[in-house]
Amino acid sequence: MEEKEKEQDVGRFRAFLNKKDISLSPKVYFVDAMGAMALGLFATLLIGTIFGTVYDLFCDIPVKTYVPGMANVFVDFLYYIYTYAQGATGIVLGIAVAQALKAPPLVLFSSGVVGMCANALPTLITVGDVPKTVTAGPAGAFLCVLVAAEIGKLVSKETKVDILVTPVVTIGTGVLVSMLLCPAIAWVVYWIGSFVNYATTVMPLLMGILIAVIVGILLTLPISSAAICAMIGISGLAGGAATAGCCAQMIGFAVISFRENRFGGLIAQGLGTSMLQMGNIVKNPRIWIPPTLAAAITGPIATCVFKLECTGVSAGMGTCGLVGPIGIFTDMGFTPMSIIGTLVTCLILPAVLSLIFDYLLRRIGWIRDGDMTLAL
């Protein structure tokens, strides 16, 4: 009898979770939610950065010290987009993650407050003898909103005063979790990012290969490489290597699958995402070799020869909307080195190297016609 009662309780609990759209699925949390977070980053932090770059072309006054009205209406326009798009990052991240979790409206909107808190909550650490204030950033916002939104969904529409209970529970839980977790997350994220960025300056060849290959693979997997790059705060030469690796995957797949997918596939993969090939990769993993080997070559060229730099979400976007190259120009400016380096490592070499490796693998029968056909 006791076992039957336990089974019934478990069944009722599962039914309750299903009713609340709580799946406890790793795919929902680390694929769907992270992908939504990347879109939130794109619509705020990244767009703000792009407009900040355009601002730099038209105004000699640094954007951080600019006061509206000092130049003209167009410069003010660029400044406002830069300022408010970046300022909305935490709020939009929270709403984006909650939306991916299918949160009801009150939980969805309350998650914006949680995202803002977790993204910006300051943590004081000591670097050497120097105190430094850091934040958990997108990583903190992501994890805290996951917890707050799921708990908010549990109480949503369970009382007659839902309009009060749901926001209080969601925001209260999220802020409490932020206070508990964000200091540790900020510390871990800061030191991971610092290690990766520093190691790349010390060992640009080895780290250029590793970062380009790993981040490039993450770009093609159904995981958000942009979100991961933003979470660890990748920057400098490490960001340049990540950009090169992502571009190698997108441009590589675009050109080697041209015979199957023609111009539609070229644009969809070259300016969209190489993730479109995941179904074909599962069928024949060998088609992944050409762009990955190309990334292993272009990564160290970016770090050792052209010394390209990129930061955060831009480093994990590749040629999607040309965000990766734009990110390089944002960090380095429009110099001969940055322009030539971007053209060579992000566009020309990925295409040439991938075609060479693809040709060799086709000769030995590892890749055949039709292996990379997309349903476009």
HELIX and SHEET records of a PDB file:
HELIX    1   1 GLU A    2  LYS A   19  1                                  18    
HELIX    2   2 PRO A   26  LYS A   27  1                                   2    
HELIX    3   3 VAL A   28  ASP A   32  3                                   5    
HELIX    4   4 ALA A   33  LEU A   41  1                                   9    
HELIX    5   5 PHE A   42  LEU A   46  3                                   5    
HELIX    6   6 ILE A   47  PHE A   58  1                                  12    
HELIX    7   7 VAL A   73  GLY A   87  1                                  15    
HELIX    8   8 THR A   89  ALA A  100  1                                  12    
HELIX    9   9 PRO A  105  ALA A  120  1                                  16    
HELIX   10  10 GLY A  137  VAL A  155  1                                  19    
HELIX   11  11 ASP A  162  VAL A  202  1                                  41    
HELIX   12  12 PRO A  204  THR A  220  1                                  17    
HELIX   13  13 SER A  225  ILE A  232  1                                   8    
HELIX   14  14 GLY A  236  ILE A  256  1                                  21    
HELIX   15  15 PHE A  258  ILE A  267  1                                  10    
HELIX   16  16 ALA A  268  GLY A  272  3                                   5    
HELIX   17  17 SER A  274  GLN A  277  5                                   4    
HELIX   18  18 MET A  278  LYS A  283  1                                   6    
HELIX   19  19 PRO A  285  TRP A  288  5                                   4    
HELIX   20  20 ILE A  289  PRO A  300  1                                  12    
HELIX   21  21 ILE A  301  VAL A  305  3                                   5    
HELIX   22  22 GLY A  312  GLY A  316  5                                   5    
HELIX   23  23 CYS A  320  LEU A  322  5                                   3    
HELIX   24  24 VAL A  323  MET A  332  1                                  10    
HELIX   25  25 PRO A  336  THR A  342  1                                   7    
HELIX   26  26 LEU A  343  ILE A  348  3                                   6    
HELIX   27  27 LEU A  349  ARG A  363  1                                  15    
SHEET    1   A 2 PRO A 122  VAL A 127  0                                        
SHEET    2   A 2 VAL A 130  THR A 135 -1                                        
END                                                                             
